[in-house]
């Protein structure tokens, strides 16, 4: 299983720091798990392969393109860090 951990500062509260861990088996397109923490509380969730397909269809985006965008947003490296905003609600 692969995992990444990123520090994020949501636009909804720029002074706050959250940590986002994403874990997956083969690739994000087969589903993934999320763990979000503000170091006081933690929240978990999962996205299945069916969820990803449905979301791509809902926004009328090619599934492979959608998975690429998920990868950029959730497993951000320095090159994509300024291109995605997070809102915590």
Order of alpha helices (4+ residues) and beta strands (2+ residues): beta-beta-beta-beta-alpha-alpha
